[in-house]
Amino acid sequence: MAITLTDTAAQRVVGFLDNRGSGIGIRLSVQTTGCSGLGYNIEFVDNVNDDDTVFDNNGVKVVIDAKSLVYLDGTEVDFVKEGLNEGFEFNNPNAKAECGCGESFTV
């Protein structure tokens, strides 16, 4: 089982954490949302829970709860800039389809 961050994504997370002034990394999770059923959620992490799995990528801790790990195993997180738009992009091998706007996915 693994979750990876590209160098670009890791650098962006480190910058966010530096600006925030605290935190040990990011938490990735899935939530029920959108027209395809599941959506990605990213938030800062200050503490690790007992049921969390922690991956260390390029100096960044990526924390995932047990429920979300099933849907996110093997995912690569990248940070992409396209014109005026920028954001995290999820390359999830478990996703079978995405909605038209790309905000949610199904497995």
C-alpha positions as CSV (number, residue, x, y, z in Angstrom):
1,M,0.0,0.0,0.0
2,A,1.3,3.4,-0.9
3,I,0.3,7.0,-1.5
4,T,2.9,9.2,-3.2
5,L,3.5,12.9,-3.8
6,T,5.4,14.2,-6.8
7,D,8.2,16.6,-6.0
8,T,6.1,19.5,-7.1
9,A,3.2,18.5,-4.8
10,A,5.6,18.0,-1.9
11,Q,7.2,21.4,-2.4
12,R,3.8,23.0,-2.4
13,V,2.7,21.3,0.8
14,V,5.9,22.3,2.5
15,G,5.2,25.9,1.5
16,F,1.7,25.7,2.8
17,L,2.9,24.3,6.1
18,D,5.6,26.9,6.4
19,N,3.0,29.7,5.8
20,R,0.7,28.1,8.3
21,G,3.4,27.9,10.9
22,S,2.4,24.5,12.3
23,G,1.4,21.0,11.3
24,I,3.0,17.6,10.6
25,G,1.7,17.1,7.1
26,I,-1.6,16.6,5.2
27,R,-4.5,14.3,5.6
28,L,-6.1,12.8,2.5
29,S,-9.5,11.3,2.7
30,V,-12.6,10.6,0.6
31,Q,-16.1,11.8,1.3
32,T,-19.5,11.2,-0.3
33,T,-20.1,14.1,-2.6
34,G,-20.7,15.1,-6.2
35,C,-22.4,13.3,-9.0
36,S,-20.1,10.4,-9.2
37,G,-20.2,9.6,-5.5
38,L,-16.8,10.2,-3.9
39,G,-14.6,13.3,-3.6
40,Y,-11.1,14.0,-2.4
41,N,-10.5,16.0,0.7
42,I,-7.1,17.5,1.8
43,E,-6.5,19.2,5.2
44,F,-3.6,20.0,7.4
45,V,-2.7,17.5,10.1
46,D,-1.6,18.4,13.6
47,N,-2.1,14.9,15.2
48,V,-2.2,11.3,14.0
49,N,-5.1,9.1,15.1
50,D,-4.7,5.5,16.2
51,D,-6.4,4.1,13.0
52,D,-4.3,6.3,10.6
53,T,-1.7,5.1,8.2
54,V,1.2,7.5,7.6
55,F,3.3,7.7,4.4
56,D,6.4,9.8,4.2
57,N,7.0,11.3,0.8
58,N,9.7,13.8,-0.1
59,G,9.8,15.0,3.6
60,V,6.0,15.3,3.8
61,K,3.8,13.1,6.0
62,V,0.6,12.0,4.2
63,V,-1.9,10.7,6.7
64,I,-4.9,8.6,5.7
65,D,-7.7,7.0,7.7
66,A,-8.4,3.3,7.3
67,K,-11.7,3.9,5.5
68,S,-10.2,6.2,2.9
69,L,-7.1,4.0,2.3
70,V,-9.2,1.4,0.5
71,Y,-10.1,4.0,-2.1
72,L,-6.8,5.9,-2.3
73,D,-4.2,3.0,-2.3
74,G,-1.8,3.6,-5.1
75,T,-2.7,7.2,-5.7
76,E,-0.2,9.7,-6.8
77,V,-0.8,13.4,-5.9
78,D,0.6,16.1,-8.1
79,F,0.3,19.9,-8.1
80,V,-0.5,21.3,-11.5
81,K,-0.7,24.8,-12.9
82,E,-2.6,25.3,-16.2
83,G,-3.0,29.0,-17.2
84,L,-4.6,30.8,-14.3
85,N,-5.7,27.6,-12.6
86,E,-3.7,25.6,-10.2
87,G,-4.4,22.8,-7.8
88,F,-3.7,19.3,-6.6
89,E,-4.4,16.5,-9.1
90,F,-5.1,12.9,-8.1
91,N,-3.9,10.0,-10.3
92,N,-5.9,7.3,-8.6
93,P,-5.7,3.8,-10.2
94,N,-8.9,2.8,-8.2
95,A,-11.1,5.4,-9.9
96,K,-13.2,3.8,-12.6
97,A,-14.9,7.0,-13.7
98,E,-15.1,10.7,-12.9
99,C,-17.8,13.2,-13.3
100,G,-17.6,15.8,-16.1
101,C,-16.3,18.5,-13.9
102,G,-13.7,16.2,-12.3
103,E,-14.8,17.0,-8.7
104,S,-15.9,13.4,-7.9
105,F,-15.1,9.8,-8.9
106,T,-16.5,6.3,-8.6
107,V,-14.7,3.0,-7.9
